[in-house]
Amino acid sequence: MRVILKTRPREKPRIPIEAEEIIPQNFLRKNDMKVFEGNKERTLEDLFFVTIEGPAVSPDQVEVVLTGNTGMIKRVGEYMNAGRIIIEGDIGMHCGNFMSAGEIIIRGNADAWLGREMRGGRILCEGNASHYCAAGYRGEKRGMRGGIMEVKGNAGDFTAEYLSGGDVIIHGNCGDLPGVEMRGGTLVIGGECARPCGNMTGGTCMVFGKAQRVLPTFRSNGSQDMDYAGKRYRMNLFRGDVANRGKGTLMIRA
Amino acid sequence: MPGILIRNAFVIDPLSGVKGEVMDIAIRDGKIVEEASTDAVVIDAARCLTLPGGIDSHSHVCGTKVNFGRYMSPEDMRAGRTARKGVMHVTSGYSVPTTFGNSYRYSTMGYTTILEGAMAPLEARHTHEEFTATPHQDMLANTLFDGNWSIMEAVKEKDVKRAAAVVAWTLSAVKGFAIKLTNPGGTEAWGWGGDVNSIHDQVPHFGVTPAEIIGTMIQANELLNLPHSVHLHCNNLGVPGNYQTTLETIGLVPDLNRDRQSLYLTHVQFHSYGGSTWRDICSKSEDVARAVNNTPQVVMDMGQIMFGRTTTMTADGPMEFKLYMLHHNKWSNHDVELETGSGITPVYYGRKSLVNCVMWSIGLELALLAKNPWQCLLSTDNPNGAPFVKYPEIIALLMSRRFRENERKMIDPRTEHFVPLFAIERELDWYEIAVMTRAAQAKALGITRIGKGYLAPGAEADVAIFPLKPDEIDPSVDYQQVMAGFSRTRYTIKRGRVVARDGEVVVEGANSTIWTRANVPPAYDMSSDPEFTKKFEQYYTVRMRNYPVQDIYLPRGVRIDTEASL
C-alpha cells in the first residue's frame, strides 16, 4: 500500500503540525486519524490531500509519502515499528523518535531531535540534520539504542548524545559536542567537529575530518591504520573519557 | 449537606473491634453518626470490603527534596501522564509525580491521610504550600531534628527539658506534627565529610552519640506529651551488616507510654541486612522481627522495595552519596544550615540483581514474621522503595503464598540461599491488612483522638469501599483480583464527601494540615532564650521573627494541643 500525503495550502503555514499519528501501522486500521495544528485538533483530510494506492495486509507493506510544505510537521514516525516513510522535502522536529523498526527517508533537511532515542530501524537524511540528532531525551541515561542513522549533510550540536547502541553516520560536519555522554554504539563523523565525546564511557567514535578542541581528558593510545568504506586511513587513537572512568574509543584521522 | 448512608457494607474496623460484619454506616456533617438523616444519599456497598480511609504513616510526597527530585528527573515526567478531565488537573510523573498526581492516585487507592516523612524546619513553607496542592488527603509533617545544633547542645548537657523546649518551639513555629530523626548525628557529621558508623560513634564537634540523641529525644517527646512518638530512621541505612545497629537501637527504647509505642522505626527493610559486603548480603529479618516481637514499645514500618525504577530521597545525605558511588547516576546533596541535610538519586531495582532480590524479600519477611500486625505497618517509604502505587501488589504478596512462589521463579535463583522468605507459610488475612494499612497507623500516630482510623460514631467520615467481596474471594488464590481491588476503590469518602469513584476523582479537594502545639511553661519558651536566639543572629540566614510559618500557609490547619509536663 502506498499512501501519499500532499499538504494543502494553509492560511498560516508557520503554525506547526503535531502528527505523531502518521506511522505506517496506523493506515492499516484507522481512518479517523487526528493531528494537531497549533492547539486545534484536525483530521488528516483537513491538512493533506490523501491518496491511497493498493492494498496491504501488514504494516511492513505500507509506504507513506509526504510531499509539499512538510517543514513544519513534527513527530512524524514516532514509535513506528514497520513500513517505510518517505519525505520528499524538509521535515520538522522529533521525526522518528522512539522508532523500533522500519525506514524513514528524508530527501530534504531535518529539524532538531531527528531519531531521538530510536531503538531500531533506519533513518536516512539526504540533507542536513539539526541539533540533537540521534540523541537522548533530557534526563534519560540512554539515548539511541539501536538501528542506523545516516545523514548525508551536516548535523548540529549534541549529535548522538547518550548514544548507547546502533550506528550513527554523519557524512558532513558536526557541531559542538558530538557523542557526548556516549556509552556504546558507533558514531562516524565524515567532516569536522568540535569537542567530541565528552564524558564518554563506552562505544567508538571516528572522526575523518578535523576535530577541534579535543578534551584533555582523553588518553592517547598511539595510532593505527584502518579500513573504512573501502579506503585506508591512518587514525590517532584516544581512550576516555578518563574524567568519567570511561573506556570509550575516539579515533581521529591523523 | 444531606449526608450519606452506606448500606450492606462488609466492614472491618480494627480500632472499634469490628472484624468483618455486614452493617450500615451513616454519615452526617463529615462525621460518622448513629442515624442517617432521612434525605441521605444511599450507597449500596453490596457486601464489598469497607475500611476506614487509608493512612500512610511514612511517605515523601511534598517538600523541597521531593520537588528537587522532580527537577532532576525530566524523564520521570514522561510516565504517568493524564490529561485534564472534569475536576482533575493534568498530572504527570511516576516516582515523583506532580502533587495532584500524588493526591489523585492516593485517593483512588482509598488513602485519606498522609504523613510526609521528613520536613526540614527551615524549608517548611514549601512543604506546606505543596500540602495545600495535595487536596484529597489530610497531611501531617514529620519535622527533622537529627542534626539540630540546639538539640545536640542540650543532649551534651544532658538537659532533656531544654531539648523538649526546643522541640516545642520548633514544632509550633514550622507547624510540624512530630519528631523525625534521620540518621541522628550522621547528617551533621556529613557536613564535615564524615558519617557515624554505630550508635556509639561521636558526632564531630558536638561530642554526642546517636544513642544519646535518640534516648534524649524519646524522653523529651514524652515530656511534651506529643501524639506521635519519635519517628526514627536508624543509622547505617543500607549498609550490609547494619542489623546490629538496628538491634542495638531497639534495645535502647524505654517503655514510656501506655497508649502507643515509644519509638517508631521507619523503613526497617533497609536496616535488616546481614553480611559484610554487597557480595554476601543476607537477610536478618528474623533477628529484627524477633526483637520487635519482644519489644512491644516499638512499632516499625516495612519500607518494602518493589522491582522497577524509582527515585530515592532522604534527609540522610551520606547514604545518598554512597548510593551515588554505587550507581554513578545523577544525584544531589544539600545541607540545611543548622538542622539537617538531604540527598536524592534515581535508582532501578532489578529482578536480576541478587542484592535487590534480597532486599525485596526482607521487607516481606518483616511483615510476615512480626507476630502483631499493629507493630508492622505497610509502607514502601514512597518513593524510596517503590512508588506508593505498588501497595496493592505488596498486599497481594502478603496475602498469597502462591503469588510469592510465582515471583520466586522470576527473580535471581540464588536469592533463596540468602533469605528465609520462601519457608514462611503465613498468609495475612483481611483483618491484618486493615490493621497494617490504617488502624495501626492511626494508633501509632496518635490521631485517633481527632477521629482518624476508625468508623465508630464520632469518627471522621473517611471511608474506602473496595470492589472486593471477602466472603466470595480467596486472596491466596485470586491475588490478581486483590491487587486490582486495592488499586481502585469503588468509593473513597473523605470527611463525608465522595471524592473518588471507580478510579476517578470527582470533586475538588479541601484537605487540612494537622500540626501539634505543646504548651510549655514560660520558663521554657525558647523565643526569649538568649542562647537560642543567638543561633539566629549568628548562624542562620533568616531572622528568628521570619522563621515561623505564618497561618496563611495552612488554610485549613488543625491544631492538636498538648500540655507539656515540664
Chai-1 contact restraints between the chains, C-beta under 6 A:
chainA,res_idxA,chainB,res_idxB,connection_type,confidence,min_distance_angstrom,max_distance_angstrom,comment,restraint_id
A,R138,B,P74,contact,1.0,0.0,6.0,A-B,restraint_1
A,G139,B,S73,contact,1.0,0.0,6.0,A-B,restraint_2
A,G139,B,P74,contact,1.0,0.0,6.0,A-B,restraint_3
A,G139,B,E75,contact,1.0,0.0,6.0,A-B,restraint_4
A,E140,B,E75,contact,1.0,0.0,6.0,A-B,restraint_5
